[in-house]
Amino acid sequence: MALIVTGAAGFIGSNLIKALNARGVTDIVAVDNLQRAEKVPNLCDLEIADFLDKRDFIDLLRGGLEGDFDAVLHQGACSDTMESDGRYMMENNYRYSLDLLDWCRERGIPFIYASSASVYGGGRVFSEARENEAPLNVYGYSKFLFDQVVRRRLPSAAHQVAGFRYFNVYGPREAHKGRMASVAFHFFNQYLADGHVRLFEGSGGYGPGEQIRDFISVEDVVRVNLFFLDHPEISGIFNVGTGKAESFNEVARATINAIRRSRGDKPMSLGELRAAGAIEYVPFPPQLVGKYQSYTQADMSALRKAGYKDAFLDVEQGVGRYVEARLASKISV
C-alpha cells in the first residue's frame, strides 16, 4: 500500500504513521513543513519512503504530481485558533485542501482529511448539519468552508471522500504544539513542576473548571482513520469524539491521579484535590470571551451508522494511558 500523509510530523499525522508502520505499511510519502524543527522528534521512530516539504509538495500538486498511490490521509493544517492572519489560514487550510481534493478526484484516489469541531462554534447541537455550524474564528471558518465544498461534491464523487470533525484530541506526540497542546499535556507539566494545575474560573454560565468538552484520545482518532482506510466505499463528513462530554476538572483529576498512582499514592477525589491545593483556578482570559467553546459533545450517530463499532476511551482511561506514556518516554511527548 502506497500512501501520502500530510502533517506527517504533527500530532495526529505522526501517530497515524506509527499505527500504519505497526501494520507493516512503510511505503509512505510524508509531507510537512519543518521550517521550525520542533516536530522532528515525531519522525525519528517512523518508517517512511520519502519526505517532501509542504511547499514543494503543493508546487508538485499544482504541476501534476505523478505516482501510484492508494490513498491520501490529509492531516496537515494550521490548528492555532488564535491565529489572526486570515489570508495565511485560508491558503494553508482551505486552498491547500482543495488542491489535494482536486488531485485525488482526477485520479480516483481515496481522500481522508481532518476537519474540526470548531465549525460548530458556540452552538449547542453537534451533529453534521449546516444549521448547526457557525465558526467563531478564521481557523474554524477555513475548515467549515472546505466541508461545504465536500458536501457539494459528495453526491457525484466516484472515489472516497471522508472528513473527520475532531473534537478535543489529546495524547502522545503533541509536545511541539506548545500552548495549543491539550489541557492534559499542560496539566501534566504543571503538576510535575509546581504540584498543582491551573484551570479557568467560571465562564459561559459554567462554574470553575466545569466547562465541558468532548475529549478524545489520539488512539481512538487513529483507529477511526484506519477504519475508513480499510473501507474506501464509505464517504461523508463525520464527528470524531467520544459522544460523552467531561469537565476540565475531570481531566485535571485524571491527570493528577495517574501521576499519583505512578508514585504509589492513592487517588484523590476532586474535592480532596481542591482542598489540598492541587487544583487552582485562574481568571478567564478576556481575549477568549465570545470565542470559547464552553460545551462540546459529539453526536456520534453518523459515524456509528457508517459502521464504526469500537468503544472510545473515556477521560479516566485515555488520560491515564497518556500519563503513563509520558512518564515512560525518554523524549518529550
N, C-alpha and C positions, 0 to 999 in steps of 0.2 A: 504493500500500500504506500503510495506516494502522496504526501500532504504538504500544504502550505499552512503555517501557523503564524499569524501576525500577533504582535505584542508578546513575542516568544520569551523575552527576558522579564516580562512583567509578572504580576501576581498570579492571575488565572492562567495565562499562557504557559508559564513555566511549569505549573502544577499539571496542566494538561499534557504537556510533552513528557513529563515524568511518568504519568499514567500510560501514555502511548508506548513509551520505552518498556514498561512492565509487561506490555502485551507483545513485545518483540518488534514494535514498529520504530524504525530509525531512519527511514527514507523521508526525512522531514526538512523542508526549507524553512528555516527560522527567520522571521522578519522583525526588526525592531530598530529603534533609534538609540544608539549608545553614546551620543554626544556627551551625556552625563553618564558616568560609568558605574553609578551605584547599583545598577541591576546586574552587573556581570556575574556576581556570585550565584545568581539564579540559573546561569547557564552551565556552570562548571561541572555539574554531575549529570548533564543531559547528553544523550547521543543524537546528533543531527547529521544530515548530509551536507548542508550548506547554510551559510548565514548571509543575509542581504540587509544592508542599511535600508531603512524605510523609504528614504528619499530616492535611492537608486531603484528600489522596488516599484515605487509609483511611476518613475520615468519609464521603466520597462513595461509596466502595465499599459501605460498610455501609448507606448510604441508597439504594442503587440507581443507581450511576453509569450515565449514558446515553452512547451513542456507538457508531459503527460501526467496529469495529477488526478487523484481520485476524489479529493475534497479540499476545500479551503475552510479553515477554522479561524475566523477573524475576531481576535480578542483585542487588537490594538486600538487605543483611543486615549485622548486626554480626559482623565476622570476627575480633575480638580473642579469641584463645584463652585469654588471661589474665583476661578479664572474669569477675568473681566475682558479679555481680548476676544471679542465675539468673532472677528474675522479669522483668527487662528483656530478657534474652536470649530467653526463651521468647515473650514478647509480640512482640518485634521480628522474630525469625526463624521461629518456628513459627506463631503465631496470624495474623500478617500474611500469611504464605504461604498459610495455609488459607483466609483470606478471599478472596484472589485466585483460588485454585483453584476455590472455590465459584462465584465470579462468572463465571469462564470456562466452567465446566461448564453453568451455567444458560443461557449464550448460545452454546455450541458453539464457543468461540474457542480456538485452539491456545495451549497454556501451556508455555513453555520456561523452566526455572528452574535456579538454581545450588544444587547440593548441595555436598558436600565429602568429600575422602578422610579427613577427621578421624573419620568414622563408623567407620573400621576400628580406631581406637585403636592399641594396641601389638601388634596381630596381625601375622602373617607372611604371610597369604594375602589378596590384594587383588582378589577377584572379587566381583561384585554378588550376594551371597547372605547371608541373615540370620545364618547360623552364623559368618560372618567379621567381624561387626560388634559392637564393644564400645567406644564412645567413652570418652575419658579425661577430658573436661571438659564443661561445660554447653553450650559452643558446638557441639561435636560431637554432643551429645545432641539439641540443637534441630534439627539437620539430619537426624539419624537418625530422630527421631520423625516428622518430616514425610515422609520417604521411606517410612515404614511406612504412612502414610495413602495415599500414592500407590499403593503396592503393592496395597493392598486395593481401590482404586478402578479400577485399570487394566483388569481384565477386563470391566468394564461401561462403560468410558469411551467416549463417542461422539465425542470430539474428541481431538486430540493432547495428550498429557502427556509431556514429556521432561525428565528430570532429569540433571544432569551433576555427577559427583563429581570436582571439580577437585583435582588434586594440587598440587605447589608451583609456582605461576604467577609468572612474572617478566616485566618488560617496561615500556615507556613508560607514563606517566600514573599511577604509583604513589607519587609523592613525598609526597602527603598522608597516606599510611598510617603515616608515622613509623616507630616501632620494629617495626610489623607489616609493613613493606615487605620485599621479598625480600632474600635474602642477596646477590644480585648487585647490588642497589641499594646496600646498605651497604658491600660490598667496594669498589665504585666510589668512594664518598665517602671511605672510609678511605684508599685508596691515593693519591688525589689530595691529600688533606690531610696524610697522615703518611708516605707512601712505603712503607707496609706494610698488610696486612689482618690481622684478628684472627678466629681460629676457636676453637671449643671444643676442649678437650683430650678425651681418650678418654672414652666413656660407653657403657653398654649393651653392653659387650663389643667395642666398636669403638675403634681407635686414634685418635690426634689428627687431627681433620679427616676421618676416614674414615667417619663416619656417612653413609649414602647415602639419597638421596631421588630420587623421580621429578620432575625439574624440567622444566616445560613453558612454552614461550614463549606470551605472551598472543596472539601472532599465530595460533598453532595453536588456541587456545581460541576465538577469534573465528570461525575457519574452521569449526569443529565446530558452533557455534551457527547459522551461516548455512546449513550443510548441512541441519540439521533444519528451519530456517525454510523452506527450499526443498522439503522432503519432509514435509508435515504428516500423511502417512499413517503415519509411524514414531513409535512411543511406547516408553517404557521408562525405566529408570534405567541410566546408563552411566558408566563410568570415563572421565575425560578426562585422560590423562597421555601419556607417550611410550611406555610399556612398557619403558623402559630406565632403571634406577637408576644415578645417578652421584654421586660423593662431593662433599662440601663443598670438599675440596681441589681437585677438578677445576673447580668453579665459580670458586674463587679464581684458579686458574691461567688459566682462560679470560678472566676479567675483567682481570687484570693484563696478560696478553699482548695483549689487544685495545687497551689503553691504550698499551702499548709500541709496537705497530705504528703507532698514530696519530702517534707521535713519531719514527718511523723506526728504532726499536730492534728488535733481533732477539728473537724469542720465547725463553723460558727454560723448562726442564723444572721439574717440581715440586721435585726435589732442588736444582736451582740456585737456585730462588726461596727455598727454606728456608735454604740456605747464605748467601744474600745478605741475609737478614733481612726479606725482602718478605712472608713469611708467619709469623705468630706465633700461639701457642696460649695461651688463657686458661682459667682454671678453669671447669668446668661449673657453671652456676648451681644451687644447691641447691633453689630453688623449682620447677625443672623436673624434678627427679628423680621418676620414675614418671608423668610427664605429657608425655613427649617421644617422638616417633616417630623412632627412630634408623635405621629402614629403611622405605621405601615403594617399591613398584614396581607400577604399574597392570597388571592383567590386561586387555588390550585386546580380548579375544575378542568380547565382546558388541557393542562399537562396530563392529568390523570386520564382524561378521555382519549388522549393521544396514545395511551398505553403504558405510560411510565408508572410502575407499581412500587418501586423501592421506598422504604421508610426513610425519613430525614432525621438527622441528628438534632436533638434539642440543644439548648444552650449548655445545660449541665454536661451532657455528653461531649458535644463538639468543642466547647471551650476547654474542658478537661483534657481532651486529646491534644489540643493545640498547645496548652501549657506544658504538657509532657514533652511534646516535640521541641519546644523552645528550650526547655531545661536540658534536654539531651543533646541539642545541636552544638557543634563546635564553631559554627558561624552564625552571624546574626540572621534570624529568620522573622 
